[in-house]
Amino acid sequence: MIQPTTLFFSFFISYLIMFISVLSIPTTNDSDIYVQCSQLYFDSMTPYESNVNSLFTSLVDSSSIYNFNKFQISSPPGYDSQNDVVYGLFQCRADLSSSNCKQCVTNSVSQLKTNCPVSKGGGIQLDGCLVKYDNSSFFGVEDNMEVLKRCGPSVGYNSEVLNRVDAALANLITGNGQYFRSCDFGSIQGVAQCVQDLSASDCQDCLSEACGRLRSECETSTWGDMYLGKCYIRYIDQGNDNHRGKNNCTSSCSKNGEGGNDSNIWKVIGYILAALAGGGLTLSATISIKNCCNKHLHKKVIKIRMELERTKNQVKQVKTEAESATKEAKEAKEKANQAEEEVARMKNNPFCGRPMPNSSYCPFKSTESWCIYEV
């Protein structure tokens, strides 16, 4: 019999090898910033799936008219609508045309369907737009958690450049109260944006937090991006040749642009091993898809995670069957031992197995010709 532990590790090694190969594929699409997928899943052909599809259609249709909108999609009467409600929104950069906004949202929805095919929630940030949906309402809720940071190469402590960066960021932060802000300060260009479901004060708090983190993390970089849950702030030194590009690494890679993909591979492997050591098979809640890493990584991770879950169930089933077989074998052995003991007792009885002329000689229960040992 194959031991459950052996079965599990054979599956694990196979999927680990596949996972490493996935992580090694380079990215080719510069417009993707990050993708997030919920770890909660819905079943196909259910009201929730229908509501998600309706939401996506509403987001795309609305993006041809507005640069921001939000929707709450519920099931028709007669369904368990409380568990089937889906919330979603989109937002484009305020400087995008209507046609470009719709194209960006359409692309985002398409990628969400590909990367998060059965997730109850997800979000995607492209250069030009944000699309997000979930099974619980997030409208108007502050979210200053860091989603992604990216830092360009260092210019060293060039006071002239760094002063211009500080001035540009200060210009973005100081109180014009707008959800979308942009500025040019010498060679420095900056842009910042909040999701428009926030209040003006919450927007200001989010951008201030993002700015502080950006200057701390990308202190001497020629460019930097900081994305929080409900806002982002970005800058770039146009007078420097080290602009953003498909070979510029993100926060999962090293800041000097070297060795990022390899370090990301071993980091994720470490997460898997740590989860296994703790007795679990669940991967981390969110894996961001960044420019120097594979844009289809999250989709592959979902498939791997589902396969690992099935493997865990198989291991559990094998273990249960093994325990049941062990129990049955133990019971059978005990019965065999009892039978052997019974036979031994019968053999030690001088009257058993032959006719008895007088039943009074048998100290046991008796039939006409057989002595039966009483236990």
GIJO-V650764 format. One record per pair of residues at least 12 apart in sequence whose ideal C-beta (glycine too) atoms are under 10 Angstrom apart, sorted by sequence separation. I is the first residue (numbers start at 1). GAP is how many residues later the second one is. D is the distance in whole Angstrom. If there is no record, write none. Layout:
((I:GAP:D) (I:GAP:D))
This chain:
((58:12:10) (59:12:7) (73:12:7) (74:12:8) (90:12:10) (92:12:6) (112:12:5) (121:12:6) (122:12:8) (171:12:5) (180:12:8) (181:12:7) (194:12:6) (214:12:4) (223:12:6) (224:12:8) (245:12:10) (248:12:10) (249:12:8) (252:12:5) (271:12:7) (272:12:9) (286:12:9) (289:12:10) (350:12:9) (351:12:8) (352:12:8) (356:12:8) (359:12:9) (58:13:5) (72:13:6) (73:13:5) (92:13:7) (111:13:6) (120:13:9) (121:13:4) (170:13:9) (171:13:9) (172:13:10) (179:13:9) (180:13:5) (181:13:9) (193:13:10) (194:13:6) (213:13:5) (214:13:10) (222:13:9) (223:13:4) (224:13:10) (271:13:6) (287:13:10) (349:13:8) (351:13:8) (355:13:8) (356:13:7) (57:14:10) (72:14:8) (73:14:8) (90:14:9) (91:14:9) (110:14:10) (119:14:9) (120:14:7) (121:14:6) (168:14:10) (169:14:9) (171:14:6) (178:14:9) (179:14:6) (180:14:8) (192:14:9) (193:14:9) (212:14:9) (221:14:9) (222:14:7) (223:14:6) (249:14:10) (250:14:9) (287:14:6) (349:14:9) (352:14:9) (355:14:5) (356:14:8) (56:15:10) (58:15:7) (71:15:8) (72:15:5) (73:15:8) (90:15:5) (108:15:9) (109:15:8) (111:15:8) (119:15:9) (120:15:4) (121:15:8) (123:15:10) (168:15:6) (170:15:9) (178:15:9) (179:15:5) (192:15:5) (210:15:9) (211:15:8) (213:15:8) (221:15:10) (222:15:5) (223:15:9) (242:15:9) (249:15:9) (252:15:8) (268:15:8) (287:15:9) (349:15:7) (351:15:8) (354:15:8) (355:15:9) (356:15:7) (55:16:6) (57:16:10) (71:16:7) (72:16:8) (92:16:10) (108:16:5) (119:16:10) (120:16:9) (167:16:9) (168:16:8) (169:16:9) (178:16:9) (179:16:8) (180:16:9) (194:16:9) (210:16:5) (221:16:9) (222:16:10) (252:16:9) (268:16:8) (271:16:9) (353:16:9) (354:16:8) (54:17:9) (55:17:9) (56:17:10) (70:17:7) (71:17:6) (72:17:10) (107:17:9) (108:17:8) (116:17:9) (121:17:9) (168:17:4) (171:17:10) (173:17:10) (179:17:5) (209:17:9) (210:17:8) (218:17:9) (222:17:9) (223:17:8) (284:17:9) (353:17:7) (354:17:8) (55:18:5) (70:18:7) (71:18:7) (90:18:7) (108:18:6) (167:18:5) (168:18:8) (172:18:5) (179:18:10) (192:18:7) (210:18:5) (214:18:9) (215:18:10) (222:18:4) (283:18:6) (346:18:10) (351:18:10) (352:18:7) (353:18:8) (54:19:5) (69:19:9) (70:19:4) (71:19:9) (90:19:8) (105:19:10) (107:19:7) (112:19:6) (166:19:9) (167:19:8) (168:19:10) (169:19:9) (171:19:7) (172:19:8) (173:19:8) (179:19:8) (192:19:8) (207:19:10) (209:19:7) (214:19:6) (221:19:10) (222:19:9) (223:19:8) (225:19:8) (268:19:8) (283:19:9) (345:19:10) (351:19:9) (352:19:4) (51:20:10) (53:20:9) (54:20:10) (69:20:7) (70:20:8) (108:20:9) (111:20:9) (112:20:9) (165:20:8) (168:20:4) (170:20:10) (172:20:4) (210:20:10) (211:20:10) (213:20:9) (214:20:8) (215:20:10) (222:20:5) (223:20:7) (224:20:10) (351:20:4) (352:20:8) (51:21:10) (52:21:8) (54:21:10) (68:21:7) (69:21:6) (70:21:9) (88:21:10) (105:21:9) (107:21:9) (108:21:6) (112:21:8) (164:21:5) (165:21:10) (167:21:8) (168:21:7) (169:21:6) (171:21:10) (172:21:10) (179:21:8) (190:21:10) (207:21:9) (210:21:6) (212:21:10) (214:21:8) (221:21:9) (222:21:8) (223:21:6) (283:21:8) (350:21:9) (352:21:7) (51:22:4) (68:22:7) (69:22:8) (104:22:6) (107:22:8) (108:22:8) (109:22:6) (125:22:8) (163:22:9) (164:22:5) (165:22:10) (166:22:9) (168:22:4) (178:22:9) (181:22:10) (192:22:10) (206:22:6) (209:22:8) (210:22:6) (211:22:5) (222:22:9) (283:22:5) (349:22:6) (50:23:9) (51:23:7) (67:23:9) (68:23:4) (104:23:8) (105:23:9) (106:23:10) (108:23:4) (125:23:8) (163:23:9) (164:23:7) (165:23:6) (167:23:10) (168:23:10) (169:23:8) (177:23:5) (206:23:8) (207:23:10) (208:23:10) (210:23:5) (225:23:10) (264:23:10) (282:23:7) (349:23:9) (51:24:6) (66:24:9) (67:24:7) (68:24:7) (88:24:10) (104:24:4) (105:24:6) (107:24:9) (108:24:9) (109:24:9) (123:24:8) (164:24:5) (177:24:9) (179:24:6) (206:24:5) (207:24:5) (209:24:10) (210:24:9) (211:24:10) (227:24:9) (281:24:8) (346:24:10) (349:24:6) (48:25:10) (50:25:8) (66:25:9) (67:25:4) (103:25:8) (104:25:4) (105:25:9) (106:25:10) (161:25:9) (163:25:10) (165:25:8) (175:25:9) (178:25:9) (205:25:10) (206:25:4) (207:25:9) (208:25:9) (223:25:8) (225:25:8) (226:25:9) (283:25:8) (346:25:8) (348:25:9) (47:26:10) (50:26:10) (66:26:9) (67:26:8) (68:26:9) (103:26:9) (104:26:9) (105:26:6) (160:26:9) (161:26:8) (162:26:10) (177:26:8) (181:26:8) (205:26:9) (206:26:9) (207:26:6) (222:26:10) (225:26:9) (264:26:9) (282:26:9) (346:26:9) (47:27:9) (48:27:8) (62:27:10) (63:27:6) (67:27:6) (101:27:7) (102:27:9) (104:27:9) (160:27:10) (161:27:8) (177:27:7) (203:27:8) (204:27:9) (206:27:9) (281:27:5) (282:27:8) (346:27:6) (47:28:4) (51:28:10) (62:28:7) (63:28:9) (67:28:9) (100:28:7) (101:28:6) (176:28:10) (179:28:10) (202:28:8) (203:28:7) (264:28:8) (265:28:9) (281:28:7) (345:28:5) (46:29:10) (47:29:8) (50:29:10) (59:29:6) (63:29:7) (67:29:7) (100:29:9) (175:29:7) (202:29:9) (264:29:6) (268:29:9) (345:29:10) (51:30:9) (56:30:10) (58:30:8) (59:30:8) (60:30:8) (67:30:10) (174:30:10) (260:30:9) (264:30:9) (281:30:8) (282:30:10) (345:30:8) (47:31:10) (48:31:10) (55:31:5) (59:31:5) (67:31:8) (96:31:10) (173:31:8) (224:31:10) (260:31:10) (261:31:6) (281:31:5) (342:31:7) (47:32:5) (48:32:10) (52:32:10) (54:32:8) (55:32:8) (56:32:8) (58:32:9) (66:32:9) (96:32:5) (198:32:6) (260:32:5) (261:32:6) (272:32:9) (276:32:10) (280:32:9) (281:32:10) (46:33:10) (47:33:8) (51:33:6) (53:33:10) (55:33:5) (63:33:10) (65:33:7) (68:33:9) (88:33:9) (93:33:10) (95:33:9) (96:33:7) (195:33:10) (197:33:8) (198:33:8) (218:33:10) (260:33:8) (261:33:9) (264:33:9) (268:33:8) (275:33:10) (342:33:8) (47:34:8) (50:34:8) (51:34:7) (52:34:5) (54:34:10) (55:34:9) (56:34:10) (64:34:6) (67:34:6) (86:34:8) (87:34:9) (88:34:9) (89:34:10) (90:34:10) (91:34:10) (92:34:9) (93:34:8) (173:34:6) (174:34:10) (188:34:10) (189:34:9) (190:34:10) (191:34:10) (192:34:9) (194:34:9) (195:34:8) (196:34:10) (217:34:8) (221:34:7) (281:34:9) (341:34:9) (48:35:7) (49:35:9) (51:35:5) (63:35:8) (64:35:8) (66:35:8) (86:35:8) (88:35:9) (93:35:5) (172:35:7) (173:35:6) (187:35:10) (188:35:9) (195:35:5) (220:35:10) (221:35:10) (252:35:9) (257:35:8) (47:36:9) (48:36:5) (50:36:10) (51:36:10) (52:36:8) (63:36:10) (65:36:9) (69:36:10) (92:36:6) (93:36:7) (194:36:6) (195:36:7) (219:36:10) (252:36:7) (272:36:9) (46:37:10) (47:37:4) (48:37:9) (49:37:10) (51:37:10) (63:37:10) (64:37:8) (65:37:9) (91:37:10) (92:37:4) (93:37:9) (173:37:9) (193:37:10) (194:37:4) (195:37:10) (218:37:8) (251:37:8) (252:37:10) (253:37:8) (338:37:9) (46:38:8) (47:38:10) (48:38:7) (63:38:5) (64:38:4) (67:38:10) (91:38:6) (92:38:8) (169:38:10) (172:38:10) (173:38:5) (193:38:7) (194:38:9) (217:38:9) (250:38:8) (252:38:5) (253:38:9) (254:38:10) (47:39:10) (62:39:10) (63:39:4) (64:39:10) (90:39:6) (91:39:5) (92:39:10) (172:39:7) (173:39:9) (192:39:7) (193:39:6) (194:39:10) (250:39:9) (251:39:7) (252:39:10) (253:39:5) (62:40:9) (63:40:9) (90:40:7) (91:40:8) (192:40:7) (193:40:8) (250:40:3) (252:40:8) (253:40:8) (42:41:10) (61:41:9) (63:41:8) (64:41:9) (89:41:8) (90:41:5) (91:41:9) (169:41:10) (170:41:8) (191:41:8) (192:41:4) (193:41:9) (249:41:8) (250:41:6) (252:41:6) (42:42:9) (60:42:7) (63:42:4) (64:42:10) (89:42:8) (90:42:8) (169:42:5) (191:42:8) (192:42:7) (248:42:10) (249:42:7) (250:42:6) (59:43:10) (60:43:10) (62:43:8) (63:43:8) (88:43:7) (89:43:6) (90:43:9) (169:43:10) (190:43:7) (191:43:5) (192:43:9) (248:43:6) (249:43:4) (250:43:7) (42:44:9) (61:44:9) (88:44:6) (89:44:8) (190:44:7) (191:44:8) (247:44:9) (248:44:7) (249:44:9) (60:45:6) (63:45:9) (87:45:9) (88:45:3) (89:45:10) (166:45:10) (169:45:7) (189:45:9) (190:45:4) (191:45:9) (246:45:6) (247:45:7) (59:46:6) (60:46:5) (63:46:9) (87:46:7) (88:46:7) (169:46:7) (189:46:7) (190:46:8) (245:46:8) (246:46:8) (59:47:9) (60:47:10) (86:47:6) (87:47:6) (188:47:6) (189:47:5) (244:47:8) (60:48:9) (86:48:7) (87:48:8) (188:48:7) (189:48:8) (56:49:9) (59:49:8) (60:49:6) (85:49:10) (86:49:6) (87:49:7) (89:49:8) (165:49:9) (166:49:7) (187:49:9) (188:49:6) (189:49:6) (56:50:9) (59:50:6) (60:50:9) (85:50:7) (86:50:9) (87:50:5) (88:50:9) (89:50:7) (165:50:8) (185:50:9) (187:50:5) (188:50:7) (84:51:8) (85:51:8) (86:51:10) (87:51:7) (88:51:10) (186:51:9) (187:51:5) (188:51:8) (56:52:9) (57:52:9) (83:52:8) (85:52:8) (87:52:7) (143:52:9) (179:52:9) (181:52:9) (182:52:10) (183:52:9) (186:52:9) (187:52:3) (188:52:10) (56:53:5) (59:53:10) (162:53:9) (165:53:9) (186:53:8) (187:53:8) (55:54:9) (56:54:9) (141:54:10) (165:54:9) (184:54:9) (140:55:10) (143:55:9) (165:55:9) (169:55:9) (53:56:10) (56:56:8) (139:56:9) (141:56:8) (142:56:7) (165:56:9) (56:57:7) (138:57:9) (140:57:5) (141:57:8) (142:57:9) (162:57:8) (165:57:9) (139:58:5) (140:58:7) (144:58:9) (162:58:7) (165:58:9) (138:59:8) (139:59:9) (140:59:7) (142:59:10) (143:59:10) (161:59:8) (162:59:10) (165:59:8) (52:60:9) (53:60:9) (73:60:9) (137:60:10) (142:60:5) (173:60:8) (52:61:9) (68:61:10) (141:61:9) (142:61:9) (144:61:7) (149:61:9) (161:61:8) (172:61:6) (227:61:9) (67:62:8) (68:62:9) (70:62:9) (71:62:9) (140:62:8) (144:62:6) (157:62:9) (158:62:8) (172:62:9) (70:63:10) (130:63:9) (132:63:8) (142:63:7) (143:63:8) (144:63:10) (146:63:9) (151:63:9) (157:63:6) (172:63:8) (52:64:10) (142:64:7) (144:64:10) (145:64:10) (146:64:8) (149:64:7) (150:64:10) (154:64:9) (156:64:6) (158:64:10) (169:64:7) (72:65:7) (130:65:7) (132:65:10) (144:65:5) (149:65:7) (154:65:8) (155:65:6) (169:65:10) (52:66:10) (63:66:8) (144:66:8) (151:66:6) (152:66:7) (154:66:4) (155:66:7) (169:66:6) (52:67:9) (70:67:10) (72:67:8) (142:67:10) (146:67:7) (149:67:10) (150:67:9) (151:67:4) (153:67:9) (154:67:6) (155:67:5) (168:67:6) (49:68:10) (52:68:8) (63:68:9) (70:68:10) (71:68:10) (149:68:5) (150:68:8) (151:68:9) (152:68:10) (153:68:7) (154:68:8) (155:68:10) (168:68:10) (49:69:8) (52:69:9) (70:69:6) (144:69:9) (149:69:7) (151:69:9) (152:69:4) (153:69:6) (166:69:10) (168:69:9) (48:70:10) (52:70:9) (59:70:10) (70:70:9) (151:70:4) (152:70:4) (153:70:9) (165:70:6) (49:71:10) (60:71:9) (146:71:9) (150:71:9) (151:71:9) (152:71:4) (164:71:9) (165:71:10) (48:72:7) (59:72:6) (151:72:8) (152:72:6) (165:72:7) (31:73:8) (35:73:9) (44:73:9) (59:73:10) (150:73:8) (151:73:5) (152:73:9) (164:73:8) (44:74:7) (59:74:8) (150:74:7) (151:74:8) (32:75:9) (37:75:8) (41:75:9) (42:75:10) (43:75:8) (56:75:8) (149:75:7) (150:75:4) (151:75:9) (162:75:10) (164:75:9) (31:76:8) (32:76:9) (35:76:7) (36:76:10) (41:76:9) (42:76:6) (55:76:10) (149:76:7) (150:76:8) (161:76:6) (31:77:10) (35:77:7) (41:77:5) (42:77:8) (56:77:8) (148:77:7) (149:77:5) (150:77:8) (29:78:10) (37:78:6) (38:78:7) (40:78:9) (41:78:6) (42:78:5) (55:78:6) (148:78:8) (149:78:7) (161:78:8) (32:79:7) (35:79:9) (36:79:9) (37:79:4) (40:79:7) (41:79:6) (42:79:10) (147:79:9) (148:79:4) (149:79:10) (158:79:10) (161:79:8) (31:80:10) (35:80:5) (36:80:8) (37:80:9) (38:80:10) (39:80:8) (40:80:4) (146:80:7) (147:80:5) (148:80:9) (35:81:7) (37:81:9) (38:81:4) (39:81:9) (40:81:7) (52:81:7) (146:81:7) (147:81:6) (29:82:9) (37:82:4) (38:82:5) (39:82:9) (51:82:10) (145:82:10) (146:82:6) (147:82:6) (155:82:7) (158:82:10) (32:83:10) (36:83:9) (37:83:9) (38:83:4) (52:83:9) (145:83:6) (146:83:8) (147:83:10) (149:83:10) (152:83:10) (37:84:8) (38:84:6) (51:84:9) (94:84:8) (96:84:10) (144:84:5) (145:84:5) (148:84:9) (150:84:9) (152:84:8) (155:84:10) (36:85:8) (37:85:5) (38:85:9) (94:85:7) (95:85:7) (143:85:7) (144:85:6) (145:85:9) (147:85:9) (152:85:8) (155:85:7) (36:86:6) (37:86:8) (94:86:4) (142:86:10) (143:86:3) (144:86:7) (35:87:7) (36:87:5) (37:87:9) (48:87:7) (93:87:7) (94:87:9) (95:87:7) (142:87:8) (143:87:5) (144:87:8) (153:87:8) (155:87:8) (35:88:7) (36:88:7) (91:88:8) (92:88:9) (94:88:8) (141:88:9) (142:88:6) (143:88:9) (152:88:8) (153:88:10) (154:88:9) (34:89:8) (35:89:5) (36:89:9) (91:89:9) (93:89:9) (141:89:8) (142:89:10) (153:89:5) (34:90:7) (35:90:8) (140:90:10) (152:90:6) (33:91:8) (34:91:5) (35:91:10) (138:91:9) (152:91:8) (32:92:8) (33:92:4) (34:92:9) (138:92:9) (152:92:7) (32:93:8) (33:93:6) (42:93:8) (152:93:10) (31:94:10) (32:94:6) (33:94:7) (40:94:9) (150:94:8) (31:95:5) (32:95:8) (33:95:10) (38:95:9) (40:95:7) (153:95:8) (30:96:10) (31:96:5) (36:96:8) (38:96:7) (40:96:10) (95:96:8) (152:96:6) (153:96:10) (29:97:9) (30:97:8) (31:97:7) (33:97:9) (38:97:8) (94:97:10) (130:97:9) (132:97:9) (151:97:9) (152:97:9) (31:98:10) (38:98:10) (93:98:8) (132:98:10) (150:98:7) (151:98:9) (94:99:7) (150:99:7) (151:99:9) (93:100:7) (130:100:9) (150:100:5) (151:100:7) (92:101:10) (149:101:8) (150:101:6) (154:101:7) (91:102:8) (94:102:10) (125:102:6) (130:102:9) (148:102:7) (149:102:4) (150:102:9) (151:102:10) (153:102:8) (154:102:7) (91:103:9) (148:103:6) (149:103:10) (150:103:9) (151:103:10) (152:103:8) (153:103:6) (91:104:6) (147:104:10) (148:104:9) (151:104:5) (152:104:10) (153:104:7) (90:105:10) (91:105:6) (146:105:9) (150:105:9) (151:105:9) (152:105:8) (89:106:7) (91:106:9) (123:106:9) (149:106:10) (151:106:10) (89:107:8) (125:107:8) (127:107:10) (89:108:6) (36:111:7) (68:111:8) (36:112:10) (67:112:10) (68:112:10) (34:113:6) (67:113:9) (33:114:9) (34:114:5) (33:115:6) (34:116:10) (33:117:8) (127:117:9) (70:125:9) (70:126:8) (68:127:8) (69:127:9) (70:127:6) (68:128:4) (67:129:9) (68:129:8) (66:130:10) (147:139:8) (148:140:5) (150:140:7) (145:141:10) (147:141:7) (148:141:10) (149:141:10) (150:141:8) (148:142:7) (150:142:9) (123:163:9) (125:163:9) (122:164:10) (125:164:10) (124:165:9) (115:174:7) (124:174:10) (122:176:9) (111:178:9) (119:179:9) (115:180:8) (114:181:10) (115:181:7) (114:182:8) (115:182:9) (116:182:7) (117:182:8) (115:183:5) (116:183:8) (119:183:7) (111:184:8) (114:184:10) (115:184:5) (118:184:8) (111:185:9) (114:185:6) (115:185:9) (117:185:8) (115:186:9) (116:186:7) (117:186:9) (111:187:10) (115:187:8) (111:188:9) (118:188:9) (33:192:8) (34:193:7) (36:193:10) (33:194:7) (33:199:8) (33:201:10) (30:214:8) (30:215:7) (30:216:5) (34:216:8) (29:217:8) (30:217:10) (33:217:9) (34:217:10) (28:218:7) (30:218:9) (27:219:7) (26:220:8) (27:220:10) (26:221:9) (27:223:10) (27:234:9) (26:235:7) (25:236:9) (24:237:7) (23:238:7) (24:238:9) (23:239:9) (24:240:10) (23:241:6) (24:241:7) (23:242:4) (22:243:9) (23:243:9) (39:243:7) (21:244:10) (23:244:10) (39:244:8) (20:245:6) (23:245:7) (39:245:9) (19:246:8) (20:246:9) (22:246:10) (23:246:9) (39:246:5) (38:247:8) (39:247:8) (20:248:9) (37:248:9) (38:248:9) (19:249:7) (20:249:7) (36:249:9) (37:249:7) (19:250:8) (36:250:5) (37:250:8) (35:251:9) (36:251:8) (16:252:10) (34:252:9) (35:252:8) (36:252:7) (37:252:10) (16:253:7) (19:253:7) (34:253:9) (35:253:7) (36:253:9) (34:254:4) (35:254:4) (33:255:8) (34:255:6) (35:255:9) (16:256:7) (32:256:10) (33:256:8) (34:256:6) (15:257:9) (16:257:9) (32:257:6) (33:257:8) (34:257:9) (32:258:8) (33:258:8) (32:259:7) (12:260:8) (29:260:9) (31:260:9) (35:260:8) (12:261:10) (30:261:6) (32:261:10) (34:261:10) (35:261:9) (37:261:6) (41:261:9) (27:262:8) (29:262:8) (35:262:9) (36:262:8) (37:262:8) (27:263:8) (28:263:10) (32:263:5) (35:263:5) (39:263:9) (12:264:7) (19:264:10) (27:264:6) (31:264:9) (34:264:9) (35:264:9) (37:264:8) (41:264:10) (26:265:10) (27:265:6) (30:265:10) (37:265:6) (41:265:8) (26:266:8) (27:266:6) (28:266:9) (29:266:5) (39:266:8) (9:267:9) (26:267:8) (27:267:6) (28:267:8) (29:267:10) (8:268:9) (25:268:9) (26:268:7) (27:268:5) (12:269:9) (24:269:10) (25:269:5) (26:269:10) (27:269:9) (23:270:7) (24:270:8) (25:270:9) (27:270:9) (23:271:7) (25:271:8) (22:272:6) (25:272:8) (8:273:9) (22:274:8) (23:274:7) (22:275:6) (25:275:9) (22:277:9) (23:277:9) (19:278:9) (22:278:4) (23:278:9) (21:279:9) (22:279:8) (19:281:7) (22:281:9) (18:282:8) (19:282:8) (22:282:8) (18:285:9) (19:285:6) (18:286:7) (19:286:10) (15:288:9) (16:288:9) (15:289:5) (18:289:9) (19:289:10) (15:290:9) (15:292:6) (16:292:10) (14:293:9) (15:293:6) (11:296:8) (12:296:8) (15:296:8) (11:297:7) (14:297:9) (11:299:9) (12:299:7) (8:300:10) (11:300:4) (12:300:10) (10:301:9) (11:301:9) (8:303:7) (11:303:8) (12:303:10) (7:304:8) (8:304:8) (11:304:8) (8:306:8) (9:306:10) (7:307:7) (8:307:5) (7:308:6) (8:308:10) (6:309:10) (4:310:9) (5:310:8) (8:310:9) (4:311:5) (7:311:6) (8:311:9) (3:312:10) (4:312:8) (6:312:10) (7:312:9) (4:313:9) (5:313:10) (4:314:5) (5:314:9) (3:315:8) (4:315:4) (2:316:7) (3:316:9) (4:316:9) (1:317:9) (4:317:9) (4:318:7) (3:319:8) (4:319:10) (1:320:9) (2:320:9) (1:321:7) (1:324:8) (1:325:10))
